Amino acid sequence: MKMDRRTFIKAVGVLGASLFLQTYKSDLAKALELSETKVLWFHGVECTGCSISMLDGGTPDIVELLQYLNLNLLYQEVLMMQQGIFVDGKPANTSDLNSELLLDEILENEKDYVFISEGGVPNGPDGTGKYLVLGGRTYKEIYEKAAKSASVIIAIGQCATNSGVNAAKSDVKELLDHRGIAFTMEDSSKGIIDLLGIDKPVININGCPAHPDWVFLTISAVVLGKIKVPDDLPYVLDRWNRPKVFFPPDHVIHDNCPRRGYYDRGELDLTVGGPNCLWKLGCKGPYTHADCATRHWNGHQSFCPQAGSPCIGCVQPGFPDSTRPFFVESEDAGIVGTHLDTVAGVAIGGALLAAGAHAIRRTVLKKPVDKEESAEENISEKTGGEK
Amino acid sequence: MVQVTIDPLSRIEGHYRINTEVDEDGVITDAQSNALLFRGFEKFLLNQDPRDAALLTQRICGVCPVCHSIAAANALDELFGVIEEVPKDALVMRNIHQGFNFIASHAAHIYILWGPDLANPAYHNILMQYGEMGNAVWGELAGRFMPIVNQFNGIRYPAGSSYLGAIREQRHMHDAISLVAGKMPHSVLQHVGGVVYSPTIADINELVAYVEKTAEFVEAFTLGVSPDTWIENTYKASSPQKAVNFVLERLQELLDNSLVSNDFSHSSGWGDVPLFAAFGSELVGEQLLGLPISMKMDRAGVYPDPDKIGFLSYGVFFKPENGDGYDPTSPADERVIPSGYMNGNLELEEFDYRIISESITHSFYIDEEEDRSPWNGVTVPEGDPDKIDYTKGSESRYSWAKAPNYGGIPCEVGPLARLMIMGEPLTTGLVQTFQENGYSPVNNYTRMIARMQEVLVVMSELMKWILQDLEPDAKVAVHTDLSMAKDSTGMGLWEAPRGALGHWIATGSDSMVTLYQAVVPSTWNLAPRNSQGIPGPVEQALIGTKISAAENALGVDYANPLGILHTGRSYDPCLACAVHTIDRTGKHPGHTIRVL
């Protein structure tokens, strides 16, 4: 089904221009001829924050995305009319109202759709997947069927990409066995599709939550053929299957942080609420690969360190274990070289060294005053030593 | 007897099932509320730096993360012993952060999650019996509330205008939060001892602009009158009766204008609230306004036995005039929306946080004790897959949610409970009106009207906090270091958009976490039976009500159980919130309740 030109022009008129139009201006003519792309969107072990984040998207917004790319969203728990309805244990009504019948029709008839995975997949207890049962079936079972017929799986958010908080260190972690799609924490052998033996290309859009631009522009690129799946994937994705354009291997958040100038002058905040660099408060910006500092969030206006919070590395594989404690300087936490990306470690080493030299001469530390001396020593020691 | 099951109940946060037994007259005779997912949450806070809690616990829920970060920050303030020094401007920032999220979360629930049920085909069939007027009203319902994914007889309809508008407004509210809190969901503002960002004068002006922008949507779509006019005549009305009269007069006026033309459009003044207020209720619509038809939502979602239900609010939004610091036990005069407990007969009682406990008798957990206080909470999840079975009925274990109790009584939490306890004039007046006319005062209709009203209440307070109370570039945090959390405890009582939220934390000699527990709103509302066998609020609200649209107006239709959907969704279910784990006592010493 081709997108009708008149409808398209009308939609653009009503909704107004957007960054999406600028980005894909030359592809507009092509978009008009796009055939319908079917999209399946599942929710597993998660908080629905990624769905909410997608509703917060503005360039394009979710409705523009669906219209411009002629996407047919077949199933999405938050945005659909249907729900599972059973009468005396048997599915009732029709797929117009019954999501379980809709799901069966999709699983039976559809293939080669874009499969958006939000949330992880429970494997516990004992591999049964019974920690999430929907309509009498385990999510694991439904997931397996859906994933087998997909053309590409786009995992959105930390729970789907790496299992995120659900797989954080705890004494029930092994029992629950919540899995990411292609990775669990940093382990690519533990993803659910590996466990189920499903060989499908996976694109990971990390983040807690994922940024709507990252997701929508990735979908756009795939649907418009800008990224050919699977042929182009080895070149456009990093070793965690993340698009390099949004998660640049050679750049970190620290590079473009608006507080960077304070860092270079050695003006480091020791308590929250101040205007200076957040390094001493545990900022993971120097180790975190994402374009947050240039793209910004929610209408492109701010991001965590700009609003006074140390970056907690929520896009990093292994989050939160690899980046907590959040408010302790990374070297003090003893995690450099174990979890954090070594490329970033090397890159930032030089910067730290330079800043350290400045800091010795020029550190202007804010309150509390009694910490001034030891903080200065720390900086020179750390930068001069380990790196 | 017919078994009707909704599994999953979609358009909520999380994964939820409702199972019912229905008799041949279409009356629900038994119900079980099942939380379907076990996630495991507080466990990974154990033995960790307590300061991470404000950022990590908000990841319990992506719809209302802000309340978790504030409840955690409140608990940390006490844990670190700085609760009396938290700067006033930090408290105002917490109010603003939470205020924007209340509006965004309510907008998401009313329009995106709950609204689409108004466009259910059952209402098409019911309304079409009433000629032009029915036709016009159905056109409005479908045109406003149709969700993005829908089909009728295989045909897809465009998403509703109000629905799409609400997505936009939620986005604006989140943009506003992001401005001062980095990003949304999972913003980063909250921290022990205050907040991490002090807004500039430019930020303050921008925040005002965001509220103004949403006020425009509210005027054009939600209310059909300016929010100021509405608030002056309801929230700020001199008596509950005056507030109700204002709304009834407004509805009568709209109706008089539309009866000839059958024009119920936004442009003729029928905002979404008036449309629902008139057609949602049998009492208001049919009896007071003389409409031929209504959705009869005031007949469902009621509690038959006042001895088995209560209403609870922990209180939310600090009073800026109280200056620095606050009382962690949240007594009524400390918060803008106060703490309080109201019994099933709607009598206000003094709130005592010490009598909160949770039962696991009907939940998939293993423990020798059936009831425990949050300070001594234990959660050992069922690990035997054969024992995880939702289908064995009310006498069995059937949910991953526990059953919280206040002095042994299950409680409804959320906007209706809060505004009744607050004595908000419109809510109080409505509840009284229902009572006086022989209706149950608490029902699906009053529950939804209270949620709509709370958006407006919070909007007006939000404007005050931004314009009057917030100082630019003020001090927003007191200094803390980890050693201050040694061998300590803290409690954070707050309100999520969907109800009472408490976080409890304890630390050991190394200042690391030894106990963390969150008792959350959807665990209250969607609880299974407690240890005395008393059904949870949503179960009580289902039993005795009818299964199909508008009190079985078109007969009994087991295959389209709108009655269950309306009642279940009227609580704004948020399941990720309700399923989590807590500390097991074996590994950590028992906790003594501190009497403050």
Interface residues (C-beta under 8 A of the other chain):
Chain A: H43 V45 E46 C47 T48 G49 C50 S51 I52 S53 L55 D56 G57 G58 D61 I62 V63 L66 L73 L74 Y75 Q76 E77 V78 L79 M80 M81 Q82 Q83 G84 I85 F86 V87 D88 G89 A92 N93 S95 D96 L97 S99 E100 P122 G124 P125 D126 T128 K130 Y131 L132 V133 L134 G135 G136 G164 V165 N166 A168 K169 S170 D171 V172 K173 L175 L176 H178 C208 P209 T271 V272 G273 W297 N298 G299 Q301 S302 F303 C304 P305 Q306 A307 G308 S309 I312 C314 P320 R324 P325 F326 F327 V328 K367 P368
Chain B: V2 Q3 V4 T5 I6 D7 P8 L9 S10 R11 E13 G14 H15 R17 L36 L37 F38 R39 G40 F41 K43 F44 L46 Q48 D49 R51 D52 L55 L56 R59 I60 C61 G62 V63 P65 A108 I112 L113 P116 A119 N120 P121 M146 P147 I148 V149 N150 Q151 F152 N153 G154 A159 L164 I167 R168 Q170 R171 H174 D175 I177 S178 L179 V180 A181 G182 K183 M184 P185 H186 S187 V188 L189 H191 G193 G194 V195 V196 Y197 S198 P381 E382 G383 D384 P385 I388 Y390 K475 V476 A477 H479 T480 Y558 A559 N560 P561 L565 A576 T581 R584 K587
